[in-house]
Amino acid sequence: MDRRYFIQSLGLIATAAAVNAESLFGTEAGPRLAVTMDDPNSYPSPLMSPAERDENIRRALRNSGLKAALFVCGERVDNPAGKTLLKNWDVESNLICNHSYSHWYLPSKKINLEDYTADITKCEKLISHHGNFTKLFRFPYLKEGDTIEKRDGVRGYLNAHGYRNGYVTIDASDWYYNQRLESALKKNPKTDLAPYRDAYCAHILDRANYYRNLSLDVLDREIPHTLLIHHNLLNALFLGDLIAMFNSEGWELIDASGAYVDPIFASNPDIVPAGEGIVWALAKETGRFENRLRYPAEDSVYEEAALDSLGL
């Protein structure tokens, strides 16, 4: 079956009244994790060419037997190198998903609903010819609108066009760790990479455990988690280490297509501002976890002091 039709059909599974999460996924399953990656690009970086960086990321997935979901910001791949990159991901059976063309910040007063939804369509036109194109949309910055009108307007557009929300359950700040690493390498190309690897893996594990524990308290069951990381040098260097860490910690690594069958990914939390990860949003909706939630859920300000203390 074509993956795009497979994923679209998941909406029927998630919304059918007869769906019982325990019968689908069991009650004894341990933690499961899928890799989802945002913003593929061919930008320059230290140590590796863009093609080498991309190959390293895909090699880590291949070596682990994993198929990821790649969320594509159109303007970053709308060039010959970007189109080759997408072809390589598609050939290796990763999901090719929509992350808008321009990566706009929806809460901005400069962004209106009509332009925002047209931008989603613009990205679709660029990526929809790929065999593993899948109608999952991920909001840039995980921001789904600061008003009910914007939130429900985009939700209505997505529903009318056969899209589902490409929700994140585990958010993190890998982009900021990458920023710090690249800055260090530009100053000193011989920078020791090991401390950055260790700090990064510790950060991701900390966030994974936080969101897993929160999900258990909100939903009273295990869910398949979707980890948000980015197409950058950090993951070109350390994605294999990250996967090995999760394996050693008892997490089962699964394909992204297998994660998105869970009914949690059909949720539409009634919160404003809307967005963040889906576990965070569902916790916020209950009103019972205010002492465990921060806003924004993840950002560089939470990581600065820790990295400064490590001299990174």
N, C-alpha and C positions, 0 to 999 in steps of 0.2 A: 504494500500500500504506500502511496506517495505520502511523505511525512506531513506535507501541508494539510492534506485532508485528514490524516490521522490526528494531528494536533487540533484541528478545528472540531473534530468529532468529540474531543475530550469535553467540550462544553456540555454536550448531552449527558455525558457520564456525571459531570460535576453537579448538574442541576436536577437530575432525575430524583424524584422523591424517594425512589427505592434504594438510593445509594446509602450504604452503611460503611462508614470509614473503617470500622474494625474488620468487617468482612473483606474489604479490599486490601487492607494493609496489615491486619493482625494487631494484636495488643502487645506482643512480646518482641517485636522488631527493635533492634538497637538503632543508634543514630545513623542516618544515611545522608549522603551529600553529593550534589551535582555541581559541576563547575560551569559558571556562566561568566562570560567575558565581554566587557564593554569596550567600544571605541577602537577597533582595529585601525591601524594607520601605518604610514610609511615615513614617519618623521625621523630625523636623525637622532642618534643617542650615542653616548660614549660606548666603547668596547666592541660594539657590533653594528654592522650595517642593518638597515631596516629588514632586508630579506633574511639575514642571519637571525635577527631577533625573532621574527615570525616563525622561522623554521624551528628554533629552539622551543618555542611555546608549543607548537604542534607536535614536536617530537616527544615532549613530556607527556602529552595526552596519549599519543600512540603507544608509548612504552607502558602506559598504565591501562591500555585498552579502553579508554574513555572517549565518549563523544560529548562535546560541550555544546552550549548555546552561545553563539556569537551575536552580540547586539551591535548593529552597524549604524554609526552616524555617517550619513551619506557624504557630506562634504569632505570627510577625512579619507575617503577611498575613491572619490570621483576623479580618478587619474589612472594612467596605465598600471602603475605599481600597485595601486589599491585594488584594481580589478583582478590582477593576477593573484593577489593575496586572497581575495574572496573565493576565487576559483579553487585555490588550494584547500581552503577550509571546506568548501562544498564537496570536492572530490573525496575528502576524508570523512564524509558523512556527518559533519557537525551541523547543527541547526543554524540557519542563517535568518536572523530576526531583525526587526525594525526598531531603531533607536532615534528616529527622526532624521531629517537631513541636516538641520542647522544647529542642533543641540541647544535649543532655546530654553530659557528659564521661565516656565509657565506663570509663576506668580507675578512676574514683572508687569507693571501697568502698561508697558510698551507693547506687550504681546496680547493680541486679541485671538478669540477662539477660531475665527475663520482662517487666519494666517497659520495658526498652530496646526490645525487639522490638515491644511493644504501641504504643510511641510512634512507631515507623516506620509501623505500620498506621494510626495516627491521622492522620498527615500524608497518607498515601495517600488516605484518605477525603475529605480536603479538596481534593486536587488532581487526582484521577483522572478527573474528568469532562471535563477539557480534551482537545481533539483531539490535541494533541502531547505528552500525558502519556507518559513513557517510563520503563520500570522500570530506571532507574539510581539507585543509592543512594550518597550520599557521607557518610562518617562525619564528624560534627562534630569540629572541630580535627584532622581526619585521624588520629584515634586509634581503633584497631581492637581494643583490648583489651590489658590488661597480664598476662593469663593465657591459657593455651591454652584453658581452658574458655570464657571469654568470646569469644575470637577465633573459635573453631570453632563456638560456639553461634550467633553472629550470622551467620557464613558459612552455616551450615546453614539458618537461617531465610530468608536471602536466596535461596538456591538453591531452597528449597521453594516460595517465593512468586514465582519467575520473575524475580528481580532480578539485576542484575550490578553490580559495584562501579564507581562513577563516579570512577575513579582520576584523580588529578592526576599529571602528569609534571613540571610546572614549578610549584613552590611558591614563595611570596614573602611579603613583609610589607606589602602595599599597605594593609591595615587600619591599620597603625601610621603610615604616611606620611599617611593620611587623618586620623588622630587629631591629628597634629602640625599639619596644615594647618587643621583646624577650630578648634583651640585658638588658633592665630595670628589667624584671622579673627574670632573672638569678641573678642579684645583690640583688633584693628584691622581693621575691615571693608575698608579700602583696602590691605591687605597685597598686595605684589607677588606675583602667582601664578607668574610665569615660573621663579623658582628652584625652586619645588616641582615644577613640571612637569618641569624638567630633571633634578632629583634622582630623581624617581620613574621616569622613562624609563630613566635610567642603572641604577637598581636592578633593574628588571625585565629589562633586557638582560643585565646581569651574571648574574642567576639563570638566565635562559634559556640562555646560553652554558655555564654550569656544568653544568646538567642535560643539555643536549644532548651535551656532551663525555663526561659520565659514562655516558650511555646508549650512546654509540658504543663505549666501552670495555667495558661490561658485555655488550652484545648484538651488537656487531660489525656494526651496520647502523643506518640511519636509521629512526626511528619518527615517526608523527604525534604531536606534543606537545599536551597539554592544559594550558593556563595557568589557574591559579586566581587570580581577582581577585574583588572584592566590589562589591555594589550600594551605592555610596557617593558622596559629593560628589567625591572625587578622580577617580573614573572618569567621573562626569558631566561633569567639566571636561576630562579628559585622555585618555579612551579613544581618541578620534580621533587624537591625537598618538602614542599607543602603537602603534596599528595602522600609522600612517604610518612610524614608526620601524622596525617589523619588516619592512615592505615595502622600506624603503631598505637594510636590512641583509641582504636576500636571502632572507628567510623567505617561504614561500608560506602565505597565510592560507586556511584551509579551514573548512567547516562542522563543527560538533561531531559530527554524526552520521557524518561521513566519518572522523573520527579514531577513534571507538570500534570500528571494524571490525578494528583491528589485534589480533593474538593476544596482545600484551602485556597487554591489558585483561582477559584471562581468567586472569591469573596469581593465585596464592595463595601469596605468599612465606611460608616457614616461619621466621618470626622472632617473638620476644617480647621487649619489647613490640611489638605489631603496629601497622602504620600508616605514617605519613608519606606522601610521594609514592611512586608505584610504582617509579620509577627508583631512588630512594634505597633502598627496601625490597629490591629485587632485588640491588642492589650490596651491601647489608648481608648478605643471605642467602649470598652467595659467600664472605664472610670475607676477600676480597682487597683491599678498598678502605677499610680502617679509617682510614688516614691522610688520606682525602678526605671522610670523613663526620663530621658533628657531630649532637648530639641535644639538643634537638629540631632538626630540619633547618632550620627557619626560625623566627625569633622577633624581638621588638623589641630584645632585648639585643644582637643583632648589628648593628643599624642606628643605635642611639643615638649613638654617638661620631661617625659620619659626618655625621648630621644636625646634631649640636651644632657640629661644626667648620664647617658651612656657615651657621650661625646660623639654622637653620630649626626 
